[in-house]
Amino acid sequence: MTAILTETTRHLTTQLGEELKRPQGNWQRRPALRQFVRSTDMLAEITLSTWAWICETLEDGGFEGREFAGYCRVLLEAIDGALSGYERLLALAAEAKLTAEAAGLPDLDVKLIALREVRPRIAEAFSFATQPPRPIDEKRLAESIAALERGEMIDCDDEFIDRFVAGGNI
């Protein structure tokens, strides 16, 4: 499912970017405008569906970090593309004195809110997935390996983990 959604999202984002670069005069053609409306709307739907699928997968066990970062990158590009597309469509509809519904976007408000709500969450997840790993404390690692080789064991209760994370004496 992931490959289909992310590849479709990537394709629609590219297509929408190309449409946004076209001169304003080309928008007067109804077929081009209808296609633009459909592409923008599909991109928003697929993006939101893909994010829902990613959240479900994270709850069930997650992803490898680079794979997850790649999905987040595609979704961020898609959200930015969809938001740009919707803004352009709203401007065109306003020029033509049309409502969003009349322009073929009946649930635009709901999608705009949803896209704007998930974007910061995806950006935060992307930032987390792409941050550099914390440095390894070589001394502590060597001490731990030596203790394991001597057969020493410790109980890893919450208090121990809190001290470990804080860098205190364990």
MARZA-773656 format. One record per residue (C-alpha): x, y, z; residue number from 0; residue in one letter. Coordinates in Angstrom, 3 decimals, padded with zeros to 6 digits. Layout:
<pts>
<pt><east>X</east><north>Y</north><up>Z</up><mifi>NUM</mifi><fimi>A</fimi></pt>
...
</pts>
This chain:
<pts>
<pt><east>000.000</east><north>000.000</north><up>000.000</up><mifi>0</mifi><fimi>M</fimi></pt>
<pt><east>002.799</east><north>002.403</north><up>000.862</up><mifi>1</mifi><fimi>T</fimi></pt>
<pt><east>004.502</east><north>002.338</north><up>-002.525</up><mifi>2</mifi><fimi>A</fimi></pt>
<pt><east>001.229</east><north>002.970</north><up>-004.338</up><mifi>3</mifi><fimi>I</fimi></pt>
<pt><east>000.242</east><north>005.876</north><up>-002.106</up><mifi>4</mifi><fimi>L</fimi></pt>
<pt><east>003.640</east><north>007.526</north><up>-001.964</up><mifi>5</mifi><fimi>T</fimi></pt>
<pt><east>004.304</east><north>007.161</north><up>-005.689</up><mifi>6</mifi><fimi>E</fimi></pt>
<pt><east>000.834</east><north>008.485</north><up>-006.534</up><mifi>7</mifi><fimi>T</fimi></pt>
<pt><east>001.344</east><north>011.334</north><up>-004.088</up><mifi>8</mifi><fimi>T</fimi></pt>
<pt><east>004.748</east><north>012.134</north><up>-005.580</up><mifi>9</mifi><fimi>R</fimi></pt>
<pt><east>003.300</east><north>012.041</north><up>-009.123</up><mifi>10</mifi><fimi>H</fimi></pt>
<pt><east>000.352</east><north>014.293</north><up>-008.270</up><mifi>11</mifi><fimi>L</fimi></pt>
<pt><east>002.638</east><north>016.715</north><up>-006.411</up><mifi>12</mifi><fimi>T</fimi></pt>
<pt><east>004.863</east><north>016.984</north><up>-009.492</up><mifi>13</mifi><fimi>T</fimi></pt>
<pt><east>001.866</east><north>017.385</north><up>-011.796</up><mifi>14</mifi><fimi>Q</fimi></pt>
<pt><east>000.341</east><north>020.035</north><up>-009.558</up><mifi>15</mifi><fimi>L</fimi></pt>
<pt><east>003.655</east><north>021.914</north><up>-009.396</up><mifi>16</mifi><fimi>G</fimi></pt>
<pt><east>003.769</east><north>021.994</north><up>-013.189</up><mifi>17</mifi><fimi>E</fimi></pt>
<pt><east>000.177</east><north>023.240</north><up>-013.346</up><mifi>18</mifi><fimi>E</fimi></pt>
<pt><east>000.954</east><north>026.012</north><up>-010.865</up><mifi>19</mifi><fimi>L</fimi></pt>
<pt><east>003.777</east><north>027.234</north><up>-013.128</up><mifi>20</mifi><fimi>K</fimi></pt>
<pt><east>001.506</east><north>027.670</north><up>-016.154</up><mifi>21</mifi><fimi>R</fimi></pt>
<pt><east>000.613</east><north>031.207</north><up>-017.192</up><mifi>22</mifi><fimi>P</fimi></pt>
<pt><east>-002.636</east><north>032.553</north><up>-015.787</up><mifi>23</mifi><fimi>Q</fimi></pt>
<pt><east>-004.247</east><north>032.706</north><up>-019.252</up><mifi>24</mifi><fimi>G</fimi></pt>
<pt><east>-004.306</east><north>028.911</north><up>-019.556</up><mifi>25</mifi><fimi>N</fimi></pt>
<pt><east>-006.698</east><north>028.723</north><up>-016.619</up><mifi>26</mifi><fimi>W</fimi></pt>
<pt><east>-009.550</east><north>030.070</north><up>-018.638</up><mifi>27</mifi><fimi>Q</fimi></pt>
<pt><east>-009.876</east><north>026.706</north><up>-020.399</up><mifi>28</mifi><fimi>R</fimi></pt>
<pt><east>-012.498</east><north>024.710</north><up>-018.524</up><mifi>29</mifi><fimi>R</fimi></pt>
<pt><east>-010.923</east><north>021.236</north><up>-019.039</up><mifi>30</mifi><fimi>P</fimi></pt>
<pt><east>-007.606</east><north>022.451</north><up>-017.624</up><mifi>31</mifi><fimi>A</fimi></pt>
<pt><east>-009.368</east><north>023.987</north><up>-014.640</up><mifi>32</mifi><fimi>L</fimi></pt>
<pt><east>-011.423</east><north>020.828</north><up>-013.986</up><mifi>33</mifi><fimi>R</fimi></pt>
<pt><east>-008.257</east><north>018.717</north><up>-014.159</up><mifi>34</mifi><fimi>Q</fimi></pt>
<pt><east>-006.515</east><north>021.083</north><up>-011.763</up><mifi>35</mifi><fimi>F</fimi></pt>
<pt><east>-009.430</east><north>020.870</north><up>-009.316</up><mifi>36</mifi><fimi>V</fimi></pt>
<pt><east>-009.433</east><north>017.057</north><up>-009.498</up><mifi>37</mifi><fimi>R</fimi></pt>
<pt><east>-005.657</east><north>016.803</north><up>-009.110</up><mifi>38</mifi><fimi>S</fimi></pt>
<pt><east>-005.582</east><north>019.115</north><up>-006.121</up><mifi>39</mifi><fimi>T</fimi></pt>
<pt><east>-008.479</east><north>017.331</north><up>-004.468</up><mifi>40</mifi><fimi>D</fimi></pt>
<pt><east>-007.009</east><north>013.863</north><up>-005.124</up><mifi>41</mifi><fimi>M</fimi></pt>
<pt><east>-003.651</east><north>014.959</north><up>-003.781</up><mifi>42</mifi><fimi>L</fimi></pt>
<pt><east>-005.244</east><north>016.173</north><up>-000.547</up><mifi>43</mifi><fimi>A</fimi></pt>
<pt><east>-007.267</east><north>012.961</north><up>-000.148</up><mifi>44</mifi><fimi>E</fimi></pt>
<pt><east>-004.319</east><north>010.681</north><up>-000.818</up><mifi>45</mifi><fimi>I</fimi></pt>
<pt><east>-002.058</east><north>012.701</north><up>001.458</up><mifi>46</mifi><fimi>T</fimi></pt>
<pt><east>-004.498</east><north>012.526</north><up>004.359</up><mifi>47</mifi><fimi>L</fimi></pt>
<pt><east>-005.109</east><north>008.803</north><up>003.745</up><mifi>48</mifi><fimi>S</fimi></pt>
<pt><east>-001.388</east><north>008.103</north><up>003.621</up><mifi>49</mifi><fimi>T</fimi></pt>
<pt><east>-000.840</east><north>009.969</north><up>006.890</up><mifi>50</mifi><fimi>W</fimi></pt>
<pt><east>-003.633</east><north>007.947</north><up>008.529</up><mifi>51</mifi><fimi>A</fimi></pt>
<pt><east>-002.003</east><north>004.739</north><up>007.276</up><mifi>52</mifi><fimi>W</fimi></pt>
<pt><east>001.401</east><north>005.863</north><up>008.599</up><mifi>53</mifi><fimi>I</fimi></pt>
<pt><east>-000.099</east><north>006.602</north><up>012.032</up><mifi>54</mifi><fimi>C</fimi></pt>
<pt><east>-001.708</east><north>003.147</north><up>012.126</up><mifi>55</mifi><fimi>E</fimi></pt>
<pt><east>001.575</east><north>001.518</north><up>011.117</up><mifi>56</mifi><fimi>T</fimi></pt>
<pt><east>003.450</east><north>003.434</north><up>013.821</up><mifi>57</mifi><fimi>L</fimi></pt>
<pt><east>000.996</east><north>002.112</north><up>016.406</up><mifi>58</mifi><fimi>E</fimi></pt>
<pt><east>001.511</east><north>-001.442</north><up>015.118</up><mifi>59</mifi><fimi>D</fimi></pt>
<pt><east>005.305</east><north>-001.427</north><up>015.205</up><mifi>60</mifi><fimi>G</fimi></pt>
<pt><east>006.592</east><north>001.375</north><up>013.057</up><mifi>61</mifi><fimi>G</fimi></pt>
<pt><east>009.136</east><north>001.813</north><up>010.309</up><mifi>62</mifi><fimi>F</fimi></pt>
<pt><east>012.871</east><north>001.934</north><up>009.843</up><mifi>63</mifi><fimi>E</fimi></pt>
<pt><east>014.018</east><north>005.542</north><up>010.318</up><mifi>64</mifi><fimi>G</fimi></pt>
<pt><east>015.084</east><north>006.357</north><up>006.749</up><mifi>65</mifi><fimi>R</fimi></pt>
<pt><east>011.923</east><north>004.797</north><up>005.338</up><mifi>66</mifi><fimi>E</fimi></pt>
<pt><east>009.782</east><north>006.842</north><up>007.725</up><mifi>67</mifi><fimi>F</fimi></pt>
<pt><east>011.699</east><north>010.041</north><up>006.897</up><mifi>68</mifi><fimi>A</fimi></pt>
<pt><east>011.118</east><north>009.388</north><up>003.189</up><mifi>69</mifi><fimi>G</fimi></pt>
<pt><east>007.367</east><north>009.057</north><up>003.712</up><mifi>70</mifi><fimi>Y</fimi></pt>
<pt><east>007.295</east><north>012.253</north><up>005.755</up><mifi>71</mifi><fimi>C</fimi></pt>
<pt><east>009.242</east><north>014.120</north><up>003.060</up><mifi>72</mifi><fimi>R</fimi></pt>
<pt><east>006.762</east><north>013.033</north><up>000.364</up><mifi>73</mifi><fimi>V</fimi></pt>
<pt><east>003.798</east><north>014.016</north><up>002.538</up><mifi>74</mifi><fimi>L</fimi></pt>
<pt><east>005.232</east><north>017.439</north><up>003.353</up><mifi>75</mifi><fimi>L</fimi></pt>
<pt><east>005.759</east><north>018.131</north><up>-000.345</up><mifi>76</mifi><fimi>E</fimi></pt>
<pt><east>002.237</east><north>016.910</north><up>-001.092</up><mifi>77</mifi><fimi>A</fimi></pt>
<pt><east>000.659</east><north>019.067</north><up>001.601</up><mifi>78</mifi><fimi>I</fimi></pt>
<pt><east>002.536</east><north>022.124</north><up>000.395</up><mifi>79</mifi><fimi>D</fimi></pt>
<pt><east>001.452</east><north>021.350</north><up>-003.175</up><mifi>80</mifi><fimi>G</fimi></pt>
<pt><east>-002.176</east><north>020.814</north><up>-002.209</up><mifi>81</mifi><fimi>A</fimi></pt>
<pt><east>-002.287</east><north>023.991</north><up>-000.132</up><mifi>82</mifi><fimi>L</fimi></pt>
<pt><east>-000.733</east><north>025.991</north><up>-002.984</up><mifi>83</mifi><fimi>S</fimi></pt>
<pt><east>-003.200</east><north>024.449</north><up>-005.411</up><mifi>84</mifi><fimi>G</fimi></pt>
<pt><east>-006.175</east><north>025.229</north><up>-003.197</up><mifi>85</mifi><fimi>Y</fimi></pt>
<pt><east>-005.008</east><north>028.820</north><up>-002.717</up><mifi>86</mifi><fimi>E</fimi></pt>
<pt><east>-004.657</east><north>029.253</north><up>-006.473</up><mifi>87</mifi><fimi>R</fimi></pt>
<pt><east>-008.070</east><north>027.680</north><up>-007.056</up><mifi>88</mifi><fimi>L</fimi></pt>
<pt><east>-009.687</east><north>029.941</north><up>-004.475</up><mifi>89</mifi><fimi>L</fimi></pt>
<pt><east>-008.155</east><north>032.992</north><up>-006.178</up><mifi>90</mifi><fimi>A</fimi></pt>
<pt><east>-009.429</east><north>031.794</north><up>-009.564</up><mifi>91</mifi><fimi>L</fimi></pt>
<pt><east>-012.877</east><north>031.109</north><up>-008.126</up><mifi>92</mifi><fimi>A</fimi></pt>
<pt><east>-012.967</east><north>034.557</north><up>-006.534</up><mifi>93</mifi><fimi>A</fimi></pt>
<pt><east>-012.008</east><north>036.178</north><up>-009.861</up><mifi>94</mifi><fimi>E</fimi></pt>
<pt><east>-014.840</east><north>034.281</north><up>-011.533</up><mifi>95</mifi><fimi>A</fimi></pt>
<pt><east>-017.168</east><north>035.165</north><up>-008.627</up><mifi>96</mifi><fimi>K</fimi></pt>
<pt><east>-017.669</east><north>031.463</north><up>-007.802</up><mifi>97</mifi><fimi>L</fimi></pt>
<pt><east>-017.959</east><north>029.798</north><up>-004.436</up><mifi>98</mifi><fimi>T</fimi></pt>
<pt><east>-015.712</east><north>026.865</north><up>-003.587</up><mifi>99</mifi><fimi>A</fimi></pt>
<pt><east>-018.672</east><north>024.540</north><up>-004.129</up><mifi>100</mifi><fimi>E</fimi></pt>
<pt><east>-019.409</east><north>025.990</north><up>-007.542</up><mifi>101</mifi><fimi>A</fimi></pt>
<pt><east>-015.729</east><north>025.534</north><up>-008.485</up><mifi>102</mifi><fimi>A</fimi></pt>
<pt><east>-015.981</east><north>021.817</north><up>-007.692</up><mifi>103</mifi><fimi>G</fimi></pt>
<pt><east>-014.557</east><north>021.865</north><up>-004.164</up><mifi>104</mifi><fimi>L</fimi></pt>
<pt><east>-017.525</east><north>021.193</north><up>-001.873</up><mifi>105</mifi><fimi>P</fimi></pt>
<pt><east>-015.539</east><north>020.116</north><up>001.209</up><mifi>106</mifi><fimi>D</fimi></pt>
<pt><east>-012.617</east><north>022.486</north><up>000.781</up><mifi>107</mifi><fimi>L</fimi></pt>
<pt><east>-012.804</east><north>023.954</north><up>004.298</up><mifi>108</mifi><fimi>D</fimi></pt>
<pt><east>-012.581</east><north>020.513</north><up>005.899</up><mifi>109</mifi><fimi>V</fimi></pt>
<pt><east>-009.571</east><north>019.515</north><up>003.785</up><mifi>110</mifi><fimi>K</fimi></pt>
<pt><east>-007.750</east><north>022.796</north><up>004.377</up><mifi>111</mifi><fimi>L</fimi></pt>
<pt><east>-008.183</east><north>022.429</north><up>008.133</up><mifi>112</mifi><fimi>I</fimi></pt>
<pt><east>-007.043</east><north>018.795</north><up>008.058</up><mifi>113</mifi><fimi>A</fimi></pt>
<pt><east>-003.970</east><north>019.551</north><up>005.926</up><mifi>114</mifi><fimi>L</fimi></pt>
<pt><east>-002.982</east><north>022.499</north><up>008.093</up><mifi>115</mifi><fimi>R</fimi></pt>
<pt><east>-003.412</east><north>020.419</north><up>011.253</up><mifi>116</mifi><fimi>E</fimi></pt>
<pt><east>-001.314</east><north>017.446</north><up>010.133</up><mifi>117</mifi><fimi>V</fimi></pt>
<pt><east>001.501</east><north>019.419</north><up>008.508</up><mifi>118</mifi><fimi>R</fimi></pt>
<pt><east>003.205</east><north>020.471</north><up>011.785</up><mifi>119</mifi><fimi>P</fimi></pt>
<pt><east>002.884</east><north>016.925</north><up>013.137</up><mifi>120</mifi><fimi>R</fimi></pt>
<pt><east>004.483</east><north>015.479</north><up>010.005</up><mifi>121</mifi><fimi>I</fimi></pt>
<pt><east>007.216</east><north>018.142</north><up>010.065</up><mifi>122</mifi><fimi>A</fimi></pt>
<pt><east>007.958</east><north>017.286</north><up>013.705</up><mifi>123</mifi><fimi>E</fimi></pt>
<pt><east>008.079</east><north>013.564</north><up>012.911</up><mifi>124</mifi><fimi>A</fimi></pt>
<pt><east>010.366</east><north>014.257</north><up>009.933</up><mifi>125</mifi><fimi>F</fimi></pt>
<pt><east>012.668</east><north>016.344</north><up>012.103</up><mifi>126</mifi><fimi>S</fimi></pt>
<pt><east>012.816</east><north>013.569</north><up>014.701</up><mifi>127</mifi><fimi>F</fimi></pt>
<pt><east>013.463</east><north>010.886</north><up>012.066</up><mifi>128</mifi><fimi>A</fimi></pt>
<pt><east>016.296</east><north>012.852</north><up>010.467</up><mifi>129</mifi><fimi>T</fimi></pt>
<pt><east>018.109</east><north>014.075</north><up>013.565</up><mifi>130</mifi><fimi>Q</fimi></pt>
<pt><east>021.644</east><north>012.787</north><up>013.988</up><mifi>131</mifi><fimi>P</fimi></pt>
<pt><east>022.096</east><north>009.934</north><up>016.458</up><mifi>132</mifi><fimi>P</fimi></pt>
<pt><east>023.260</east><north>010.778</north><up>019.939</up><mifi>133</mifi><fimi>R</fimi></pt>
<pt><east>026.963</east><north>010.152</north><up>020.539</up><mifi>134</mifi><fimi>P</fimi></pt>
<pt><east>027.919</east><north>006.844</north><up>022.118</up><mifi>135</mifi><fimi>I</fimi></pt>
<pt><east>029.463</east><north>007.063</north><up>025.560</up><mifi>136</mifi><fimi>D</fimi></pt>
<pt><east>032.380</east><north>004.722</north><up>024.833</up><mifi>137</mifi><fimi>E</fimi></pt>
<pt><east>033.487</east><north>004.543</north><up>028.487</up><mifi>138</mifi><fimi>K</fimi></pt>
<pt><east>030.027</east><north>003.561</north><up>029.725</up><mifi>139</mifi><fimi>R</fimi></pt>
<pt><east>029.649</east><north>001.042</north><up>026.892</up><mifi>140</mifi><fimi>L</fimi></pt>
<pt><east>032.997</east><north>-000.590</north><up>027.742</up><mifi>141</mifi><fimi>A</fimi></pt>
<pt><east>032.067</east><north>-000.745</north><up>031.442</up><mifi>142</mifi><fimi>E</fimi></pt>
<pt><east>028.722</east><north>-002.345</north><up>030.593</up><mifi>143</mifi><fimi>S</fimi></pt>
<pt><east>030.291</east><north>-004.947</north><up>028.312</up><mifi>144</mifi><fimi>I</fimi></pt>
<pt><east>032.900</east><north>-005.786</north><up>030.967</up><mifi>145</mifi><fimi>A</fimi></pt>
<pt><east>030.185</east><north>-006.128</north><up>033.649</up><mifi>146</mifi><fimi>A</fimi></pt>
<pt><east>028.167</east><north>-008.460</north><up>031.393</up><mifi>147</mifi><fimi>L</fimi></pt>
<pt><east>031.262</east><north>-010.567</north><up>030.701</up><mifi>148</mifi><fimi>E</fimi></pt>
<pt><east>031.824</east><north>-010.872</north><up>034.484</up><mifi>149</mifi><fimi>R</fimi></pt>
<pt><east>028.215</east><north>-012.042</north><up>034.809</up><mifi>150</mifi><fimi>G</fimi></pt>
<pt><east>027.032</east><north>-008.984</north><up>036.707</up><mifi>151</mifi><fimi>E</fimi></pt>
<pt><east>023.383</east><north>-008.186</north><up>036.219</up><mifi>152</mifi><fimi>M</fimi></pt>
<pt><east>021.214</east><north>-005.265</north><up>037.262</up><mifi>153</mifi><fimi>I</fimi></pt>
<pt><east>017.486</east><north>-004.732</north><up>037.371</up><mifi>154</mifi><fimi>D</fimi></pt>
<pt><east>016.344</east><north>-002.134</north><up>034.875</up><mifi>155</mifi><fimi>C</fimi></pt>
<pt><east>013.484</east><north>-000.592</north><up>036.798</up><mifi>156</mifi><fimi>D</fimi></pt>
<pt><east>012.048</east><north>002.874</north><up>036.162</up><mifi>157</mifi><fimi>D</fimi></pt>
<pt><east>014.377</east><north>004.496</north><up>038.695</up><mifi>158</mifi><fimi>E</fimi></pt>
<pt><east>017.455</east><north>002.962</north><up>037.015</up><mifi>159</mifi><fimi>F</fimi></pt>
<pt><east>016.298</east><north>004.072</north><up>033.562</up><mifi>160</mifi><fimi>I</fimi></pt>
<pt><east>015.599</east><north>007.619</north><up>034.814</up><mifi>161</mifi><fimi>D</fimi></pt>
<pt><east>019.124</east><north>007.818</north><up>036.303</up><mifi>162</mifi><fimi>R</fimi></pt>
<pt><east>020.610</east><north>006.382</north><up>033.094</up><mifi>163</mifi><fimi>F</fimi></pt>
<pt><east>018.786</east><north>008.827</north><up>030.850</up><mifi>164</mifi><fimi>V</fimi></pt>
<pt><east>019.761</east><north>011.738</north><up>033.110</up><mifi>165</mifi><fimi>A</fimi></pt>
<pt><east>023.407</east><north>010.650</north><up>032.888</up><mifi>166</mifi><fimi>G</fimi></pt>
<pt><east>023.694</east><north>010.202</north><up>036.629</up><mifi>167</mifi><fimi>G</fimi></pt>
<pt><east>025.533</east><north>007.584</north><up>038.615</up><mifi>168</mifi><fimi>N</fimi></pt>
<pt><east>024.054</east><north>004.147</north><up>038.096</up><mifi>169</mifi><fimi>I</fimi></pt>
</pts>
